[in-house]
Structures are given as C-alpha cells and as structure tokens.
Amino acid sequence: MNRLPTAPAVRESGTGTPLVLLHAFPLAASMWSAQLDGLPGSGGGDARVLAPDQRGFGGTGLGDDDPSLDLVADDVALLLDAAGIDRAVVGGLSMGGYVALAFARRHPERLAGLLLADTKATADTDAARANRERIATVVLARDSVRLLADERMEDSLLGPDSGHLAERVRGMIAESAPKAVAWAQRAMAARGDTLDVLPGLAVPAAVVVGAQDRVTPLAEAELMAGALRDAELTVIPGAGHLSAIEAPGAFNAAVRALLARVDGAAR
C-alpha cells in the first residue's frame, strides 16, 4: 500500500464501536460535525467515530500518486492500523461511499459493517466521465475552484428544502484545493462498477438516500440494497444529496440502527 507522506488529519469522538465516516466531494471531514457530536451518545460509549480528511482535502496532503480511489481505501486501512482497530464499520457519503466500496473490495476482513449514503455502486457514464475531466482540466488551468461556485454546485447537492444550508456548503466547497479537486474527479472517473462485490459481503449494511437526491437517486440506492445480503434501506424525506448535513437526526438514527445490528452480530 502506498503511504501518504504525512498521516491524514482525523476528527475523532467517542469510545464505542469503531465507525469510520468518509466525506463527500469536494468537502472535508468537517461535514460530519453532527455525527461526531451525536453518534457517540450522551456518555460517549456508543461509537468511536473517526472522520478523516481524504487525500488533498482539509488537513491531509495530496501526495504524488496517480488518481485512484483504491489508494484512498488503503489510506483507511492504514488509519485503522494507526488507531489500533482491527475491524470497523466503514461508511461514506457520495465520494466517501465510493471509497467505502473500494475498502470493502480490498479489505473485506477489516469490515464489521457498511454504510452507503447518497452514493452508487455503478460506474460513471461516458458523459459523466467527460464532465469530470472538464472540471479537472479547468480548475488546474485556472489554479482555482471558482468554477464550482460559478456553476453553483451546491444547488445540485442540496434538496429543495435545504436552501438555508447553501452558504455553509458553498464555504466548504471554496476551501477545497484545485489539485485535490482535479485528482478526486479523475479518481472517481476511473472507478469501476462494484455491484458484483456487494453479494459477497457478509456484514450488516445500511443504505441511506435523500428522497430528493438528484445526483445518486433512489434507484441507485435500491440497486445496492438489493445486492447486499443484509441491508436496510432508509429514504430520508426532503433531503437531497447531502443527507447527513440536511437531516442529521434521521441520518444518525439510521446509523445507530446499523451500529446496533453490528453489535448484535458480534455477540
């Protein structure tokens, strides 16, 4: 496994069942603030939540490797090693879900449970890949992520009832680095279809999707839930693509239910 030149930046809270949360593109671990606050529970013992900044985002360096979500998945395995964790519930939203799927494929023995939120296991269409390359090329040429603001990326990420969150999401997008945006777009474009991985996963799983998600809609969530052996599907009314931010109460309830199933399976 290729190692980053420095350890990834990680936000951590709680002491219970290990839970890794992987953020969406082009955000950072700060998007998980409601989960870091809420999922450990009042006494802090319900979950040990670890939310790393992925390569190039937040406080984590990008490194010099070619774009690949497999590398980011390997970063998660190394994070578990550093934290002294053998197996964890691994989950992600959007791009973080792609990384969680890559982790499940590459490190299934480290997986205690799987959370897939507002993401998909199918590969990009040719048009989607072309759009990712367009964005990567422009942000590198301009050395700026202004394009994402000009195209009002936050509008596609949020549901129609979440306009009050637009400024917060715009701010998180603006903090992303051009090289990280380009690297991540190319890594996502290169990923393959992972639907065939899901039937082989013998761990509890949760699939969560915002009812108003236009990026990875309900049909994609249903495909994943149907392919997994032991999955519960939660559809969050009114939420768009960033359900963990838009409806943290409902999102956290779905994650708590998954953690309870994981704990029950371990007994």
One Martini backbone bead per residue (centre of mass of N, CA, C, O) as a GRO file, in nm:
protein
  267
    1MET     BB    1   0.096   0.037   0.023
    2ASN     BB    2   0.054   0.363  -0.019
    3ARG     BB    3   0.191   0.636   0.143
    4LEU     BB    4   0.164   0.905   0.295
    5PRO     BB    5   0.380   1.152   0.398
    6THR     BB    6   0.135   1.201   0.591
    7ALA     BB    7  -0.090   1.194   0.811
    8PRO     BB    8  -0.408   1.206   0.843
    9ALA     BB    9  -0.667   1.395   0.912
   10VAL     BB   10  -0.855   1.362   1.228
   11ARG     BB   11  -1.174   1.309   1.354
   12GLU     BB   12  -1.268   1.244   1.704
   13SER     BB   13  -1.527   1.036   1.876
   14GLY     BB   14  -1.534   0.834   2.124
   15THR     BB   15  -1.549   0.456   2.250
   16GLY     BB   16  -1.684   0.259   2.070
   17THR     BB   17  -1.778   0.158   1.792
   18PRO     BB   18  -1.617   0.155   1.508
   19LEU     BB   19  -1.637   0.460   1.291
   20VAL     BB   20  -1.609   0.538   0.953
   21LEU     BB   21  -1.611   0.864   0.791
   22LEU     BB   22  -1.670   0.961   0.448
   23HIS     BB   23  -1.651   1.217   0.247
   24ALA     BB   24  -1.745   1.439   0.029
   25PHE     BB   25  -1.761   1.604  -0.271
   26PRO     BB   26  -1.555   1.892  -0.190
   27LEU     BB   27  -1.500   1.819   0.104
   28ALA     BB   28  -1.488   1.743   0.457
   29ALA     BB   29  -1.493   1.632   0.783
   30SER     BB   30  -1.678   1.874   0.877
   31MET     BB   31  -1.955   1.746   0.775
   32TRP     BB   32  -1.957   1.549   1.057
   33SER     BB   33  -2.046   1.708   1.316
   34ALA     BB   34  -2.322   1.567   1.395
   35GLN     BB   35  -2.189   1.283   1.428
   36LEU     BB   36  -1.966   1.346   1.634
   37ASP     BB   37  -2.178   1.447   1.847
   38GLY     BB   38  -2.413   1.205   1.838
   39LEU     BB   39  -2.311   0.894   1.810
   40PRO     BB   40  -2.170   0.842   2.096
   41GLY     BB   41  -2.340   0.978   2.294
   42SER     BB   42  -2.374   1.096   2.612
   43GLY     BB   43  -2.121   0.898   2.715
   44GLY     BB   44  -1.942   0.802   2.442
   45GLY     BB   45  -1.999   0.460   2.404
   46ASP     BB   46  -2.139   0.393   2.116
   47ALA     BB   47  -1.897   0.545   1.951
   48ARG     BB   48  -1.609   0.550   1.734
   49VAL     BB   49  -1.541   0.836   1.561
   50LEU     BB   50  -1.392   0.856   1.230
   51ALA     BB   51  -1.285   1.160   1.040
   52PRO     BB   52  -1.130   1.187   0.752
   53ASP     BB   53  -0.922   1.344   0.545
   54GLN     BB   54  -0.882   1.330   0.232
   55ARG     BB   55  -0.696   1.356  -0.024
   56GLY     BB   56  -0.635   1.713  -0.023
   57PHE     BB   57  -0.823   1.753   0.222
   58GLY     BB   58  -0.801   1.974   0.439
   59GLY     BB   59  -0.529   1.834   0.640
   60THR     BB   60  -0.452   1.662   0.383
   61GLY     BB   61  -0.241   1.540   0.177
   62LEU     BB   62  -0.193   1.432  -0.158
   63GLY     BB   63   0.052   1.369  -0.302
   64ASP     BB   64   0.201   1.168  -0.597
   65ASP     BB   65  -0.024   1.001  -0.689
   66ASP     BB   66  -0.228   0.858  -0.878
   67PRO     BB   67  -0.547   0.842  -0.942
   68SER     BB   68  -0.718   0.662  -0.663
   69LEU     BB   69  -0.947   0.499  -0.459
   70ASP     BB   70  -0.770   0.271  -0.355
   71LEU     BB   71  -0.576   0.451  -0.195
   72VAL     BB   72  -0.791   0.560   0.000
   73ALA     BB   73  -0.866   0.286   0.114
   74ASP     BB   74  -0.579   0.230   0.224
   75ASP     BB   75  -0.578   0.467   0.419
   76VAL     BB   76  -0.791   0.343   0.605
   77ALA     BB   77  -0.629   0.096   0.692
   78LEU     BB   78  -0.398   0.266   0.817
   79LEU     BB   79  -0.573   0.409   1.021
   80LEU     BB   80  -0.653   0.157   1.179
   81ASP     BB   81  -0.372   0.079   1.260
   82ALA     BB   82  -0.304   0.346   1.417
   83ALA     BB   83  -0.575   0.298   1.611
   84GLY     BB   84  -0.607  -0.016   1.685
   85ILE     BB   85  -0.799  -0.139   1.449
   86ASP     BB   86  -0.939  -0.414   1.305
   87ARG     BB   87  -1.256  -0.344   1.301
   88ALA     BB   88  -1.511  -0.167   1.100
   89VAL     BB   89  -1.729   0.071   1.036
   90VAL     BB   90  -1.789   0.169   0.697
   91GLY     BB   91  -1.847   0.503   0.568
   92GLY     BB   92  -2.024   0.694   0.303
   93LEU     BB   93  -2.056   0.996   0.104
   94SER     BB   94  -2.048   0.956  -0.203
   95MET     BB   95  -1.731   0.948  -0.241
   96GLY     BB   96  -1.715   0.793   0.028
   97GLY     BB   97  -1.870   0.548  -0.087
   98TYR     BB   98  -1.658   0.466  -0.294
   99VAL     BB   99  -1.443   0.407  -0.078
  100ALA     BB  100  -1.602   0.197   0.081
  101LEU     BB  101  -1.618  -0.002  -0.158
  102ALA     BB  102  -1.312  -0.034  -0.193
  103PHE     BB  103  -1.265  -0.143   0.090
  104ALA     BB  104  -1.448  -0.395   0.066
  105ARG     BB  105  -1.275  -0.517  -0.168
  106ARG     BB  106  -0.974  -0.495  -0.027
  107HIS     BB  107  -1.089  -0.516   0.309
  108PRO     BB  108  -1.306  -0.732   0.429
  109GLU     BB  109  -1.165  -0.816   0.712
  110ARG     BB  110  -1.219  -0.502   0.830
  111LEU     BB  111  -1.532  -0.549   0.818
  112ALA     BB  112  -1.836  -0.489   1.022
  113GLY     BB  113  -1.962  -0.261   0.837
  114LEU     BB  114  -2.200  -0.081   0.606
  115LEU     BB  115  -2.211   0.259   0.469
  116LEU     BB  116  -2.445   0.393   0.220
  117ALA     BB  117  -2.451   0.735   0.107
  118ASP     BB  118  -2.532   0.892  -0.153
  119THR     BB  119  -2.467   0.657  -0.373
  120LYS     BB  120  -2.275   0.425  -0.592
  121ALA     BB  121  -2.187   0.112  -0.778
  122THR     BB  122  -2.177   0.244  -1.037
  123ALA     BB  123  -2.054   0.361  -1.309
  124ASP     BB  124  -1.976   0.587  -1.516
  125THR     BB  125  -2.052   0.764  -1.763
  126ASP     BB  126  -1.924   0.915  -2.029
  127ALA     BB  127  -2.038   1.195  -1.956
  128ALA     BB  128  -1.935   1.204  -1.664
  129ARG     BB  129  -1.635   1.176  -1.730
  130ALA     BB  130  -1.614   1.428  -1.906
  131ASN     BB  131  -1.695   1.627  -1.682
  132ARG     BB  132  -1.466   1.567  -1.489
  133GLU     BB  133  -1.240   1.650  -1.685
  134ARG     BB  134  -1.327   1.937  -1.724
  135ILE     BB  135  -1.291   2.026  -1.432
  136ALA     BB  136  -0.997   1.945  -1.394
  137THR     BB  137  -0.880   2.124  -1.619
  138VAL     BB  138  -0.982   2.401  -1.520
  139VAL     BB  139  -0.871   2.415  -1.225
  140LEU     BB  140  -0.576   2.386  -1.313
  141ALA     BB  141  -0.551   2.621  -1.516
  142ARG     BB  142  -0.659   2.837  -1.284
  143ASP     BB  143  -0.598   2.771  -0.988
  144SER     BB  144  -0.921   2.711  -0.930
  145VAL     BB  145  -1.267   2.671  -0.782
  146ARG     BB  146  -1.469   2.877  -0.912
  147LEU     BB  147  -1.640   2.697  -1.099
  148LEU     BB  148  -1.821   2.575  -0.872
  149ALA     BB  149  -1.958   2.848  -0.814
  150ASP     BB  150  -2.054   2.928  -1.099
  151GLU     BB  151  -2.224   2.636  -1.107
  152ARG     BB  152  -2.367   2.581  -0.842
  153MET     BB  153  -2.316   2.306  -0.684
  154GLU     BB  154  -2.504   2.323  -0.431
  155ASP     BB  155  -2.776   2.282  -0.584
  156SER     BB  156  -2.725   1.970  -0.648
  157LEU     BB  157  -2.684   1.876  -0.335
  158LEU     BB  158  -2.952   2.008  -0.255
  159GLY     BB  159  -3.249   2.033  -0.145
  160PRO     BB  160  -3.532   2.236  -0.165
  161ASP     BB  161  -3.526   2.259   0.177
  162SER     BB  162  -3.186   2.355   0.191
  163GLY     BB  163  -3.109   2.664   0.145
  164HIS     BB  164  -2.986   2.734   0.436
  165LEU     BB  165  -2.708   2.561   0.348
  166ALA     BB  166  -2.556   2.697   0.110
  167GLU     BB  167  -2.334   2.867   0.246
  168ARG     BB  168  -2.189   2.636   0.387
  169VAL     BB  169  -2.125   2.469   0.133
  170ARG     BB  170  -1.975   2.686  -0.024
  171GLY     BB  171  -1.746   2.714   0.184
  172MET     BB  172  -1.638   2.422   0.160
  173ILE     BB  173  -1.576   2.430  -0.141
  174ALA     BB  174  -1.376   2.681  -0.134
  175GLU     BB  175  -1.152   2.512   0.042
  176SER     BB  176  -1.066   2.369  -0.194
  177ALA     BB  177  -0.825   2.225  -0.392
  178PRO     BB  178  -0.746   2.201  -0.716
  179LYS     BB  179  -0.578   1.936  -0.708
  180ALA     BB  180  -0.789   1.772  -0.548
  181VAL     BB  181  -1.025   1.798  -0.743
  182ALA     BB  182  -0.885   1.668  -0.987
  183TRP     BB  183  -0.803   1.400  -0.858
  184ALA     BB  184  -1.088   1.309  -0.772
  185GLN     BB  185  -1.224   1.315  -1.046
  186ARG     BB  186  -1.032   1.101  -1.175
  187ALA     BB  187  -1.084   0.877  -0.968
  188MET     BB  188  -1.391   0.853  -1.016
  189ALA     BB  189  -1.378   0.798  -1.325
  190ALA     BB  190  -1.198   0.518  -1.282
  191ARG     BB  191  -1.409   0.367  -1.165
  192GLY     BB  192  -1.588   0.087  -1.112
  193ASP     BB  193  -1.796  -0.166  -1.088
  194THR     BB  194  -1.941  -0.291  -0.751
  195LEU     BB  195  -2.193  -0.482  -0.740
  196ASP     BB  196  -2.039  -0.767  -0.727
  197VAL     BB  197  -1.940  -0.729  -0.424
  198LEU     BB  198  -2.195  -0.726  -0.232
  199PRO     BB  199  -2.284  -1.036  -0.199
  200GLY     BB  200  -1.998  -1.101  -0.035
  201LEU     BB  201  -2.110  -0.941   0.215
  202ALA     BB  202  -2.115  -1.052   0.572
  203VAL     BB  203  -2.258  -0.769   0.664
  204PRO     BB  204  -2.393  -0.518   0.792
  205ALA     BB  205  -2.620  -0.283   0.625
  206ALA     BB  206  -2.652   0.061   0.501
  207VAL     BB  207  -2.893   0.253   0.312
  208VAL     BB  208  -2.878   0.600   0.221
  209VAL     BB  209  -3.136   0.843   0.110
  210GLY     BB  210  -3.244   1.108  -0.049
  211ALA     BB  211  -3.543   1.182  -0.195
  212GLN     BB  212  -3.387   1.450  -0.349
  213ASP     BB  213  -3.171   1.297  -0.502
  214ARG     BB  214  -2.995   1.385  -0.815
  215VAL     BB  215  -2.720   1.225  -0.825
  216THR     BB  216  -2.811   0.963  -0.628
  217PRO     BB  217  -3.072   0.800  -0.656
  218LEU     BB  218  -3.289   0.565  -0.545
  219ALA     BB  219  -3.219   0.348  -0.757
  220GLU     BB  220  -2.927   0.309  -0.655
  221ALA     BB  221  -2.999   0.220  -0.368
  222GLU     BB  222  -3.167  -0.030  -0.450
  223LEU     BB  223  -2.941  -0.185  -0.584
  224MET     BB  224  -2.765  -0.219  -0.331
  225ALA     BB  225  -2.972  -0.341  -0.135
  226GLY     BB  226  -3.031  -0.592  -0.325
  227ALA     BB  227  -2.720  -0.702  -0.323
  228LEU     BB  228  -2.726  -0.726  -0.035
  229ARG     BB  229  -2.769  -0.944   0.230
  230ASP     BB  230  -2.776  -0.709   0.489
  231ALA     BB  231  -3.009  -0.463   0.432
  232GLU     BB  232  -3.098  -0.121   0.502
  233LEU     BB  233  -3.339   0.110   0.387
  234THR     BB  234  -3.312   0.474   0.381
  235VAL     BB  235  -3.552   0.734   0.337
  236ILE     BB  236  -3.517   1.088   0.327
  237PRO     BB  237  -3.717   1.332   0.361
  238GLY     BB  238  -3.618   1.624   0.167
  239ALA     BB  239  -3.351   1.520   0.093
  240GLY     BB  240  -3.056   1.515  -0.061
  241HIS     BB  241  -2.717   1.447  -0.109
  242LEU     BB  242  -2.673   1.576   0.203
  243SER     BB  243  -2.814   1.413   0.449
  244ALA     BB  244  -2.622   1.458   0.700
  245ILE     BB  245  -2.681   1.773   0.691
  246GLU     BB  246  -2.997   1.805   0.637
  247ALA     BB  247  -3.066   1.518   0.828
  248PRO     BB  248  -2.921   1.425   1.108
  249GLY     BB  249  -3.133   1.269   1.268
  250ALA     BB  250  -3.207   1.052   1.055
  251PHE     BB  251  -2.924   0.961   0.995
  252ASN     BB  252  -2.838   0.874   1.283
  253ALA     BB  253  -3.058   0.661   1.318
  254ALA     BB  254  -2.950   0.472   1.094
  255VAL     BB  255  -2.671   0.429   1.224
  256ARG     BB  256  -2.763   0.315   1.495
  257ALA     BB  257  -2.899   0.066   1.375
  258LEU     BB  258  -2.641  -0.052   1.258
  259LEU     BB  259  -2.476  -0.072   1.520
  260ALA     BB  260  -2.673  -0.269   1.659
  261ARG     BB  261  -2.634  -0.498   1.450
  262VAL     BB  262  -2.330  -0.529   1.487
  263ASP     BB  263  -2.336  -0.593   1.790
  264GLY     BB  264  -2.522  -0.842   1.762
  265ALA     BB  265  -2.326  -1.008   1.569
  266ALA     BB  266  -2.082  -1.014   1.790
  267ARG     BB  267  -2.233  -1.205   2.016
   0.00000   0.00000   0.00000
